[in-house]
Amino acid sequence: MQKKLIAEFIGTFWLVFGGCGSAVLAAAFPGLGIGFVGVALAFGLTVLTMAYAVGGISGGHFNPAVTVGVAVAGRFPMKNVAPYVITQVVAAVAAAAVLYLVASGKADFQLGGFAANGFGEHSPGGYSLLSALVIEVVLTLFFLLIILGSTSARVPAGFAPIAIGLALTLIHLISIPVTNTSVNPARSTGQALFVGGWALQQLWLFWLAPIVGGVLGGSLWKLVDDEG
């Protein structure tokens, strides 16, 4: 179990540091930054690379909503959910801390949104709480379906990380304008702790919606999976 938790820590750290790092550091240059497309691709690449690197050890969840979803689908022991979720949150906070250390080394550093998730006036596109709730639930649900389907015994082995990474890229392309994209409570928590204020006040949504989406995705998979 210890090795699995270490693998989850490494994978979650890389996801948050790589994905949020791209938004905080590489997207900050007018005319030269990577923009929404680059940030979306960065998040997808973090999952793809870590799924290949350590997914064979821990299952490559890197996300409390994924852990809950695969447990609901019967693919993961319920007794291991809490240790995984705690490890993921600790890793996300550690990644945010390292990112803050790097970002604050710039002479004119301003924390700003720090890639935190939000709705209303803190949504990149000004989307409402309801819009944020719906998009996060729906996208997390489909993320779980893609994860569970691509890792099932009926598909060719070894290609799941590609499908999962591309799915996360697509998810970000859809929802960065709405919430800055969570679908991952650990990722949201790490950034919110450094932003404080509004980010912590709105953090509840980015736990509730992805977890609900994960539960729905895991439950739906059990209904359609003829091998379950």
Backbone as CSV, one residue per row, in Angstrom:
resi,resn,N_x,N_y,N_z,CA_x,CA_y,CA_z,C_x,C_y,C_z
1,MET,0.827,-1.208,0.000,0.000,0.000,0.000,0.867,1.267,0.000
2,GLN,1.965,1.229,0.714,2.843,2.388,0.795,3.354,2.806,-0.582
3,LYS,3.747,1.821,-1.389,4.246,2.126,-2.726,3.149,2.727,-3.600
4,LYS,1.933,2.241,-3.431,0.813,2.793,-4.192,0.568,4.251,-3.827
5,LEU,0.643,4.560,-2.533,0.419,5.937,-2.097,1.537,6.862,-2.568
6,ILE,2.753,6.360,-2.567,3.870,7.165,-3.084,3.664,7.446,-4.570
7,ALA,3.216,6.426,-5.305,2.948,6.618,-6.731,1.834,7.629,-6.952
8,GLU,0.793,7.573,-6.137,-0.290,8.553,-6.247,0.195,9.955,-5.926
9,PHE,1.073,10.063,-4.946,1.639,11.370,-4.598,2.413,11.942,-5.786
10,ILE,3.267,11.122,-6.368,4.091,11.573,-7.499,3.196,12.002,-8.664
11,GLY,2.214,11.169,-9.005,1.342,11.469,-10.134,0.501,12.712,-9.915
12,THR,-0.056,12.866,-8.719,-0.888,14.028,-8.425,-0.050,15.299,-8.389
13,PHE,1.138,15.202,-7.812,2.048,16.351,-7.781,2.328,16.826,-9.202
14,TRP,2.642,15.888,-10.089,2.976,16.237,-11.469,1.781,16.855,-12.187
15,LEU,0.595,16.307,-11.948,-0.614,16.843,-12.571,-0.827,18.301,-12.177
16,VAL,-0.752,18.588,-10.888,-1.007,19.948,-10.407,0.134,20.889,-10.797
17,PHE,1.364,20.440,-10.613,2.491,21.308,-10.922,2.571,21.583,-12.430
18,GLY,2.380,20.540,-13.237,2.450,20.709,-14.680,1.268,21.466,-15.248
19,GLY,0.073,21.081,-14.838,-1.122,21.729,-15.371,-1.282,23.162,-14.896
20,CYS,-1.272,23.352,-13.576,-1.423,24.706,-13.030,-0.180,25.547,-13.321
21,GLY,0.974,24.894,-13.355,2.192,25.618,-13.695,2.127,26.206,-15.087
22,SER,1.549,25.473,-16.023,1.412,25.997,-17.381,0.505,27.214,-17.405
23,ALA,-0.541,27.190,-16.564,-1.474,28.314,-16.516,-0.853,29.534,-15.841
24,VAL,-0.083,29.303,-14.791,0.490,30.405,-14.019,1.735,30.975,-14.687
25,LEU,2.584,30.119,-15.231,3.880,30.554,-15.751,3.869,30.758,-17.269
26,ALA,3.478,29.723,-18.009,3.631,29.760,-19.466,2.525,30.513,-20.185
27,ALA,1.376,30.697,-19.536,0.267,31.391,-20.191,0.265,32.883,-19.882
28,ALA,1.279,33.368,-19.178,1.268,34.740,-18.674,1.933,35.757,-19.595
29,PHE,2.319,35.343,-20.807,3.029,36.255,-21.699,2.121,36.665,-22.859
30,PRO,1.655,37.913,-22.888,0.780,38.364,-23.989,1.444,38.162,-25.352
31,GLY,0.720,37.481,-26.236,1.241,37.247,-27.575,2.160,36.047,-27.689
32,LEU,2.716,35.609,-26.574,3.645,34.484,-26.598,3.179,33.321,-25.719
33,GLY,2.240,33.589,-24.833,1.776,32.556,-23.918,1.060,31.426,-24.639
34,ILE,0.860,30.330,-23.949,0.288,29.143,-24.576,-1.231,29.176,-24.649
35,GLY,-1.881,30.049,-23.889,-3.325,30.197,-23.970,-4.097,28.997,-23.445
36,PHE,-5.415,29.035,-23.647,-6.284,27.955,-23.179,-5.898,26.606,-23.783
37,VAL,-5.584,26.600,-25.064,-5.255,25.340,-25.744,-3.995,24.724,-25.125
38,GLY,-2.997,25.546,-24.884,-1.762,25.051,-24.296,-1.956,24.529,-22.881
39,VAL,-2.752,25.239,-22.088,-3.021,24.795,-20.715,-3.789,23.477,-20.736
40,ALA,-4.781,23.384,-21.611,-5.554,22.149,-21.734,-4.650,20.973,-22.104
41,LEU,-3.776,21.201,-23.059,-2.853,20.150,-23.477,-1.893,19.782,-22.351
42,ALA,-1.451,20.769,-21.588,-0.531,20.498,-20.483,-1.176,19.582,-19.447
43,PHE,-2.419,19.851,-19.098,-3.113,18.982,-18.134,-3.235,17.563,-18.692
44,GLY,-3.598,17.458,-19.961,-3.708,16.132,-20.564,-2.389,15.391,-20.567
45,LEU,-1.305,16.106,-20.846,0.013,15.476,-20.890,0.475,15.017,-19.515
46,THR,0.104,15.746,-18.470,0.518,15.314,-17.128,-0.093,13.958,-16.788
47,VAL,-1.372,13.801,-17.111,-2.036,12.529,-16.807,-1.505,11.415,-17.703
48,LEU,-1.343,11.708,-18.972,-0.832,10.701,-19.906,0.542,10.192,-19.461
49,THR,1.448,11.115,-19.155,2.815,10.711,-18.798,2.863,9.963,-17.471
50,MET,2.106,10.425,-16.494,2.142,9.750,-15.187,1.361,8.437,-15.194
51,ALA,0.346,8.346,-16.045,-0.373,7.071,-16.146,0.566,5.980,-16.643
52,TYR,1.444,6.345,-17.596,2.444,5.386,-18.056,3.543,5.174,-17.016
53,ALA,3.926,6.243,-16.322,5.060,6.152,-15.396,4.729,5.379,-14.128
54,VAL,3.594,5.697,-13.487,3.289,5.075,-12.189,1.889,4.468,-12.139
55,GLY,1.143,4.565,-13.241,-0.206,4.010,-13.238,-0.252,2.520,-12.972
56,GLY,0.778,1.826,-13.390,0.830,0.392,-13.151,1.031,0.038,-11.694
57,ILE,1.440,1.011,-10.895,1.651,0.770,-9.456,0.394,1.078,-8.658
58,SER,-0.172,2.261,-8.885,-1.295,2.722,-8.056,-2.645,2.686,-8.757
59,GLY,-2.640,2.505,-10.060,-3.868,2.624,-10.827,-3.981,3.974,-11.499
60,GLY,-3.129,4.923,-11.094,-3.078,6.226,-11.749,-4.330,7.057,-11.594
61,HIS,-4.823,7.198,-10.362,-6.028,8.005,-10.142,-5.711,9.502,-10.167
62,PHE,-4.841,9.945,-9.265,-4.383,11.340,-9.155,-5.528,12.323,-8.934
63,ASN,-6.644,11.857,-8.396,-7.851,12.681,-8.357,-8.871,12.004,-7.437
64,PRO,-9.322,12.668,-6.367,-10.315,12.056,-5.474,-11.590,11.620,-6.179
65,ALA,-12.042,12.385,-7.176,-13.265,12.021,-7.894,-13.080,10.722,-8.668
66,VAL,-11.889,10.510,-9.211,-11.602,9.262,-9.925,-11.560,8.103,-8.931
67,THR,-10.913,8.310,-7.805,-10.840,7.249,-6.801,-12.230,6.834,-6.337
68,VAL,-13.072,7.807,-6.054,-14.444,7.502,-5.626,-15.206,6.817,-6.753
69,GLY,-15.057,7.315,-7.967,-15.787,6.750,-9.101,-15.422,5.307,-9.392
70,VAL,-14.127,4.999,-9.388,-13.728,3.617,-9.686,-14.104,2.685,-8.538
71,ALA,-14.170,3.233,-7.316,-14.628,2.415,-6.190,-16.119,2.106,-6.333
72,VAL,-16.898,3.098,-6.710,-18.337,2.884,-6.927,-18.558,1.874,-8.045
73,ALA,-17.695,1.893,-9.058,-17.812,0.953,-10.173,-17.351,-0.452,-9.805
74,GLY,-16.818,-0.623,-8.611,-16.371,-1.932,-8.160,-14.978,-2.300,-8.599
75,ARG,-14.205,-1.299,-9.054,-12.854,-1.554,-9.544,-11.775,-1.236,-8.507
76,PHE,-12.175,-0.767,-7.330,-11.206,-0.317,-6.332,-11.801,-0.540,-4.954
77,PRO,-10.995,-1.022,-3.994,-11.533,-1.296,-2.649,-11.959,-0.021,-1.926
78,MET,-13.143,-0.009,-1.377,-13.638,1.152,-0.640,-12.729,1.512,0.540
79,LYS,-12.104,0.514,1.149,-11.250,0.776,2.312,-10.022,1.600,1.950
80,ASN,-9.668,1.628,0.674,-8.480,2.374,0.236,-8.798,3.784,-0.258
81,VAL,-10.082,4.134,-0.281,-10.468,5.446,-0.809,-9.878,6.568,0.036
82,ALA,-10.051,6.510,1.344,-9.582,7.593,2.216,-8.067,7.795,2.131
83,PRO,-7.240,6.749,2.223,-5.787,6.964,2.092,-5.401,7.574,0.744
84,TYR,-6.056,7.143,-0.317,-5.757,7.712,-1.638,-6.118,9.195,-1.689
85,VAL,-7.312,9.537,-1.218,-7.772,10.925,-1.281,-6.882,11.833,-0.446
86,ILE,-6.525,11.393,0.742,-5.642,12.193,1.599,-4.295,12.416,0.922
87,THR,-3.748,11.366,0.341,-2.456,11.468,-0.355,-2.546,12.431,-1.531
88,GLN,-3.627,12.354,-2.290,-3.809,13.234,-3.445,-3.886,14.695,-3.029
89,VAL,-4.599,14.969,-1.948,-4.725,16.351,-1.483,-3.382,16.880,-0.985
90,VAL,-2.659,16.075,-0.231,-1.342,16.490,0.269,-0.403,16.772,-0.910
91,ALA,-0.432,15.915,-1.914,0.425,16.102,-3.092,0.058,17.374,-3.838
92,ALA,-1.237,17.660,-3.965,-1.681,18.866,-4.659,-1.236,20.124,-3.918
93,VAL,-1.330,20.100,-2.606,-0.886,21.246,-1.808,0.624,21.425,-1.945
94,ALA,1.363,20.324,-1.920,2.820,20.401,-2.084,3.187,20.973,-3.445
95,ALA,2.483,20.548,-4.488,2.751,21.057,-5.833,2.444,22.546,-5.928
96,ALA,1.333,22.962,-5.322,0.983,24.384,-5.324,2.029,25.201,-4.579
97,ALA,2.570,24.633,-3.502,3.605,25.330,-2.728,4.876,25.518,-3.553
98,VAL,5.279,24.472,-4.268,6.472,24.578,-5.111,6.227,25.566,-6.246
99,LEU,5.039,25.518,-6.824,4.698,26.457,-7.902,4.718,27.891,-7.387
100,TYR,4.196,28.103,-6.196,4.221,29.446,-5.596,5.659,29.914,-5.391
101,LEU,6.508,29.009,-4.913,7.910,29.348,-4.694,8.569,29.787,-5.998
102,VAL,8.302,29.074,-7.066,8.875,29.424,-8.367,8.293,30.738,-8.884
103,ALA,6.966,30.844,-8.885,6.293,32.018,-9.445,6.654,33.292,-8.696
104,SER,6.816,33.209,-7.385,7.112,34.399,-6.579,8.543,34.889,-6.765
105,GLY,9.352,34.149,-7.509,10.717,34.586,-7.788,10.801,35.645,-8.866
106,LYS,9.674,35.961,-9.494,9.636,37.016,-10.524,9.522,38.373,-9.836
107,ALA,10.264,39.334,-10.315,10.362,40.631,-9.636,9.008,41.298,-9.427
108,ASP,8.134,41.247,-10.429,6.833,41.911,-10.320,5.705,40.925,-10.028
109,PHE,6.009,39.894,-9.295,5.042,38.821,-9.021,3.790,39.341,-8.342
110,GLN,2.651,38.924,-8.854,1.371,39.141,-8.211,0.628,37.813,-8.224
111,LEU,0.074,37.420,-7.106,-0.551,36.096,-6.992,-1.726,35.944,-7.951
112,GLY,-2.580,36.941,-8.008,-3.739,36.867,-8.899,-4.603,35.659,-8.588
113,GLY,-5.150,35.046,-9.640,-6.011,33.883,-9.445,-5.254,32.607,-9.195
114,PHE,-3.991,32.544,-9.560,-3.113,31.398,-9.308,-3.727,30.095,-9.806
115,ALA,-4.445,30.160,-10.919,-5.090,28.995,-11.548,-6.150,28.348,-10.668
116,ALA,-6.684,29.110,-9.709,-7.741,28.572,-8.847,-9.047,28.469,-9.631
117,ASN,-9.953,27.659,-9.130,-11.251,27.472,-9.768,-12.287,28.396,-9.146
118,GLY,-13.231,28.869,-9.977,-14.247,29.758,-9.442,-15.463,29.858,-10.334
119,PHE,-16.496,30.498,-9.796,-17.713,30.750,-10.562,-18.153,32.187,-10.299
120,GLY,-19.168,32.627,-11.030,-19.615,34.008,-10.875,-18.526,34.964,-11.341
121,GLU,-18.206,35.944,-10.539,-17.194,36.924,-10.924,-15.793,36.323,-10.977
122,HIS,-15.636,35.138,-10.438,-14.330,34.477,-10.453,-14.239,33.389,-11.516
123,SER,-15.256,33.257,-12.319,-15.219,32.410,-13.512,-14.524,33.190,-14.628
124,PRO,-13.617,32.566,-15.374,-12.956,33.288,-16.471,-13.934,33.940,-17.435
125,GLY,-15.083,33.291,-17.658,-16.077,33.837,-18.582,-17.287,34.425,-17.898
126,GLY,-17.257,34.514,-16.558,-18.381,35.077,-15.821,-19.582,34.157,-15.710
127,TYR,-19.362,32.855,-15.740,-20.464,31.885,-15.682,-20.980,31.708,-14.245
128,SER,-22.264,31.384,-14.136,-22.942,31.295,-12.844,-22.580,30.033,-12.074
129,LEU,-23.006,29.995,-10.821,-22.831,28.815,-9.981,-23.482,27.598,-10.636
130,LEU,-24.698,27.768,-11.158,-25.398,26.639,-11.790,-24.619,26.125,-12.996
131,SER,-24.109,27.026,-13.813,-23.312,26.603,-14.966,-22.090,25.818,-14.518
132,ALA,-21.435,26.314,-13.475,-20.245,25.649,-12.950,-20.590,24.270,-12.412
133,LEU,-21.682,24.177,-11.681,-22.117,22.892,-11.119,-22.390,21.876,-12.215
134,VAL,-23.139,22.292,-13.217,-23.517,21.367,-14.289,-22.294,20.905,-15.074
135,ILE,-21.429,21.848,-15.471,-20.285,21.477,-16.306,-19.334,20.558,-15.559
136,GLU,-19.124,20.810,-14.263,-18.201,19.982,-13.495,-18.755,18.571,-13.271
137,VAL,-20.047,18.457,-13.014,-20.661,17.134,-12.834,-20.610,16.346,-14.135
138,VAL,-21.050,16.975,-15.221,-21.131,16.281,-16.512,-19.752,15.849,-16.994
139,LEU,-18.779,16.742,-16.926,-17.452,16.405,-17.438,-16.753,15.362,-16.578
140,THR,-16.953,15.413,-15.273,-16.354,14.375,-14.421,-17.007,13.024,-14.679
141,LEU,-18.316,13.035,-14.882,-19.033,11.793,-15.220,-18.425,11.157,-16.476
142,PHE,-18.262,11.946,-17.525,-17.718,11.392,-18.768,-16.251,11.008,-18.624
143,PHE,-15.521,11.743,-17.794,-14.127,11.383,-17.540,-14.053,9.987,-16.931
144,LEU,-14.951,9.702,-15.988,-14.966,8.367,-15.375,-15.337,7.295,-16.386
145,LEU,-16.313,7.573,-17.239,-16.691,6.591,-18.253,-15.518,6.282,-19.180
146,ILE,-14.774,7.306,-19.546,-13.614,7.101,-20.431,-12.525,6.315,-19.712
147,ILE,-12.280,6.642,-18.460,-11.267,5.924,-17.674,-11.652,4.454,-17.536
148,LEU,-12.891,4.203,-17.131,-13.328,2.830,-16.898,-13.404,2.038,-18.201
149,GLY,-13.849,2.682,-19.266,-13.943,1.988,-20.542,-12.586,1.679,-21.149
150,SER,-11.685,2.650,-21.099,-10.374,2.456,-21.738,-9.477,1.501,-20.971
151,THR,-9.800,1.266,-19.692,-9.000,0.336,-18.885,-9.684,-1.018,-18.712
152,SER,-10.787,-1.224,-19.413,-11.486,-2.501,-19.293,-10.749,-3.590,-20.075
153,ALA,-11.078,-4.822,-19.775,-10.384,-5.960,-20.385,-10.720,-6.125,-21.861
154,ARG,-11.770,-5.474,-22.325,-12.227,-5.676,-23.708,-11.478,-4.815,-24.724
155,VAL,-10.653,-3.879,-24.249,-9.930,-3.012,-25.184,-8.447,-3.362,-25.162
156,PRO,-7.713,-3.029,-26.222,-6.285,-3.344,-26.263,-5.529,-2.735,-25.088
157,ALA,-4.663,-3.514,-24.489,-3.900,-3.039,-23.334,-2.840,-2.040,-23.763
158,GLY,-2.558,-1.091,-22.887,-1.462,-0.160,-23.102,-1.828,1.175,-23.710
159,PHE,-3.086,1.324,-24.159,-3.477,2.570,-24.810,-4.333,3.469,-23.928
160,ALA,-4.733,2.978,-22.773,-5.627,3.748,-21.902,-5.085,5.124,-21.551
161,PRO,-3.790,5.272,-21.208,-3.298,6.615,-20.852,-3.486,7.644,-21.962
162,ILE,-3.420,7.202,-23.208,-3.609,8.131,-24.324,-5.047,8.637,-24.347
163,ALA,-5.996,7.722,-24.235,-7.410,8.108,-24.222,-7.720,9.004,-23.030
164,ILE,-7.173,8.670,-21.878,-7.448,9.437,-20.667,-6.814,10.826,-20.748
165,GLY,-5.590,10.893,-21.237,-4.934,12.189,-21.383,-5.641,13.091,-22.373
166,LEU,-6.071,12.524,-23.504,-6.804,13.311,-24.495,-8.168,13.737,-23.949
167,ALA,-8.789,12.873,-23.144,-10.071,13.223,-22.536,-9.916,14.424,-21.605
168,LEU,-8.852,14.426,-20.815,-8.645,15.544,-19.901,-8.326,16.824,-20.664
169,THR,-7.630,16.691,-21.777,-7.386,17.855,-22.636,-8.700,18.431,-23.154
170,LEU,-9.561,17.562,-23.663,-10.857,17.998,-24.175,-11.690,18.642,-23.077
171,ILE,-11.676,18.034,-21.895,-12.424,18.569,-20.754,-11.986,20.004,-20.456
172,HIS,-10.682,20.249,-20.507,-10.188,21.601,-20.248,-10.560,22.562,-21.373
173,LEU,-10.518,22.097,-22.607,-10.912,22.959,-23.718,-12.370,23.408,-23.575
174,ILE,-13.206,22.539,-23.039,-14.615,22.870,-22.852,-14.824,23.808,-21.673
175,SER,-14.157,23.547,-20.566,-14.569,24.178,-19.308,-13.623,25.205,-18.703
176,ILE,-12.457,25.441,-19.280,-11.614,26.519,-18.746,-12.385,27.846,-18.705
177,PRO,-13.137,28.206,-19.748,-13.871,29.475,-19.675,-14.942,29.511,-18.588
178,VAL,-15.420,28.346,-18.163,-16.521,28.299,-17.200,-16.018,28.335,-15.758
179,THR,-15.093,27.439,-15.418,-14.640,27.320,-14.024,-13.121,27.344,-13.873
180,ASN,-12.408,27.463,-14.958,-10.961,27.246,-14.974,-10.647,25.759,-14.844
181,THR,-11.654,24.944,-14.948,-11.607,23.476,-14.930,-11.036,22.886,-13.656
182,SER,-11.927,22.216,-12.940,-11.490,21.413,-11.797,-11.536,19.948,-12.185
183,VAL,-12.709,19.333,-12.118,-12.953,17.890,-12.208,-12.002,17.119,-11.293
184,ASN,-11.390,17.823,-10.346,-10.392,17.216,-9.458,-10.315,18.029,-8.181
185,PRO,-10.969,17.569,-7.105,-10.974,18.338,-5.850,-9.588,18.601,-5.267
186,ALA,-8.651,17.680,-5.454,-7.299,17.888,-4.922,-6.636,19.060,-5.635
187,ARG,-6.720,19.083,-6.943,-6.152,20.178,-7.739,-6.740,21.516,-7.304
188,SER,-8.048,21.551,-7.055,-8.710,22.782,-6.634,-8.253,23.223,-5.254
189,THR,-8.074,22.260,-4.363,-7.705,22.575,-2.980,-6.319,23.195,-2.887
190,GLY,-5.367,22.621,-3.586,-4.003,23.129,-3.520,-3.919,24.586,-3.906
191,GLN,-4.571,24.972,-5.014,-4.504,26.361,-5.477,-5.299,27.283,-4.557
192,ALA,-6.456,26.809,-4.087,-7.320,27.648,-3.251,-6.651,28.019,-1.933
193,LEU,-5.866,27.124,-1.382,-5.199,27.408,-0.111,-4.240,28.593,-0.229
194,PHE,-3.665,28.787,-1.397,-2.729,29.901,-1.581,-3.440,31.192,-1.968
195,VAL,-4.540,31.077,-2.688,-5.304,32.266,-3.058,-6.101,32.780,-1.864
196,GLY,-6.672,31.835,-1.085,-7.469,32.210,0.074,-8.761,32.904,-0.321
197,GLY,-9.379,33.582,0.616,-10.565,34.404,0.332,-11.612,33.714,-0.502
198,TRP,-11.918,34.306,-1.662,-12.981,33.795,-2.521,-12.750,32.358,-2.958
199,ALA,-11.476,31.984,-3.201,-11.189,30.629,-3.686,-11.555,29.585,-2.632
200,LEU,-11.287,29.876,-1.373,-11.666,28.953,-0.304,-13.181,28.955,-0.089
201,GLN,-13.800,30.111,-0.254,-15.250,30.201,-0.083,-15.995,29.406,-1.150
202,GLN,-15.428,29.326,-2.345,-16.083,28.607,-3.439,-15.586,27.172,-3.601
203,LEU,-14.625,26.772,-2.779,-14.017,25.450,-2.931,-15.019,24.310,-2.756
204,TRP,-16.058,24.523,-1.941,-17.042,23.474,-1.703,-17.610,22.910,-3.005
205,LEU,-17.844,23.826,-3.981,-18.429,23.377,-5.256,-17.487,22.430,-5.986
206,PHE,-16.184,22.678,-5.860,-15.208,21.894,-6.603,-14.789,20.625,-5.859
207,TRP,-15.440,20.383,-4.740,-15.455,19.050,-4.122,-16.779,18.361,-4.454
208,LEU,-17.868,19.082,-4.250,-19.189,18.487,-4.448,-19.409,18.015,-5.878
209,ALA,-19.228,18.907,-6.847,-19.566,18.573,-8.231,-18.716,17.436,-8.804
210,PRO,-17.376,17.452,-8.658,-16.598,16.325,-9.188,-16.902,14.998,-8.489
211,ILE,-17.137,15.027,-7.179,-17.447,13.780,-6.479,-18.794,13.233,-6.954
212,VAL,-19.786,14.104,-7.096,-21.084,13.668,-7.630,-20.904,13.107,-9.036
213,GLY,-20.131,13.800,-9.857,-19.869,13.303,-11.209,-19.156,11.967,-11.199
214,GLY,-18.215,11.800,-10.285,-17.507,10.525,-10.171,-18.429,9.386,-9.771
215,VAL,-19.308,9.649,-8.794,-20.273,8.633,-8.348,-21.222,8.268,-9.486
216,LEU,-21.715,9.282,-10.193,-22.624,9.016,-11.316,-21.914,8.252,-12.435
217,GLY,-20.673,8.628,-12.708,-19.932,7.939,-13.754,-19.672,6.486,-13.400
218,GLY,-19.269,6.242,-12.159,-19.038,4.870,-11.718,-20.313,4.044,-11.723
219,SER,-21.421,4.669,-11.319,-22.706,3.964,-11.285,-23.201,3.660,-12.689
220,LEU,-23.057,4.628,-13.586,-23.493,4.416,-14.971,-22.680,3.327,-15.645
221,TRP,-21.378,3.299,-15.347,-20.542,2.261,-15.946,-21.009,0.871,-15.512
222,LYS,-21.400,0.732,-14.255,-21.884,-0.560,-13.765,-23.129,-0.991,-14.517
223,LEU,-23.942,-0.032,-14.961,-25.158,-0.355,-15.699,-24.863,-0.822,-17.120
224,VAL,-23.841,-0.239,-17.748,-23.588,-0.559,-19.158,-22.503,-1.619,-19.342
225,ASP,-21.749,-1.906,-18.312,-20.649,-2.859,-18.439,-21.175,-4.291,-18.365
226,ASP,-21.109,-5.017,-19.461,-21.629,-6.382,-19.475,-20.645,-7.384,-18.898
227,GLU,-19.503,-6.882,-18.419,-18.550,-7.766,-17.749,-18.583,-7.597,-16.240
228,GLY,-19.385,-6.632,-15.794,-19.450,-6.340,-14.363,-20.299,-7.350,-13.600
